[in-house]
Amino acid sequence: MTHVIAEPCIGTKDTSCVEVCPVDCIHPTNEEGEFDAADQLYIDPETCIDCGLCVDECPVQAIFPEEDLPDEWQKYIQINADWYAEE
């Protein structure tokens, strides 16, 4: 399983989660060119080690373990994966 960034991140893009991630799986960072154009941050499902450190750092509670993602935000599993597929 992996963690997923959902709708509350849209427009916020607070990078506190990026700073605590031990495997650098949350992008784009504010130092990357894609940051301004991106609607939200995304977790790479292939890289995430499911440690959960990012969950408590998110000020808008946008990060969930995949199995705990609310039903109305299930589409964000694919949205996060798709962002990495396009790189």
ChimeraX attribute file (.defattr): number of C-alpha atoms within 10 A of each C-alpha:
attribute: neighborCount
match mode: 1-to-1
recipient: residues
	/A:1	11
	/A:2	18
	/A:3	25
	/A:4	30
	/A:5	28
	/A:6	25
	/A:7	17
	/A:8	16
	/A:9	19
	/A:10	15
	/A:11	11
	/A:12	14
	/A:13	24
	/A:14	17
	/A:15	18
	/A:16	14
	/A:17	23
	/A:18	22
	/A:19	13
	/A:20	16
	/A:21	17
	/A:22	12
	/A:23	11
	/A:24	15
	/A:25	18
	/A:26	23
	/A:27	23
	/A:28	21
	/A:29	19
	/A:30	14
	/A:31	9
	/A:32	9
	/A:33	10
	/A:34	12
	/A:35	15
	/A:36	13
	/A:37	8
	/A:38	15
	/A:39	14
	/A:40	21
	/A:41	26
	/A:42	27
	/A:43	25
	/A:44	21
	/A:45	21
	/A:46	11
	/A:47	12
	/A:48	19
	/A:49	15
	/A:50	14
	/A:51	13
	/A:52	17
	/A:53	14
	/A:54	23
	/A:55	20
	/A:56	14
	/A:57	19
	/A:58	19
	/A:59	16
	/A:60	15
	/A:61	15
	/A:62	22
	/A:63	25
	/A:64	17
	/A:65	15
	/A:66	17
	/A:67	11
	/A:68	11
	/A:69	19
	/A:70	10
	/A:71	7
	/A:72	9
	/A:73	13
	/A:74	15
	/A:75	12
	/A:76	17
	/A:77	19
	/A:78	11
	/A:79	16
	/A:80	22
	/A:81	16
	/A:82	14
	/A:83	16
	/A:84	15
	/A:85	9
	/A:86	6
	/A:87	5
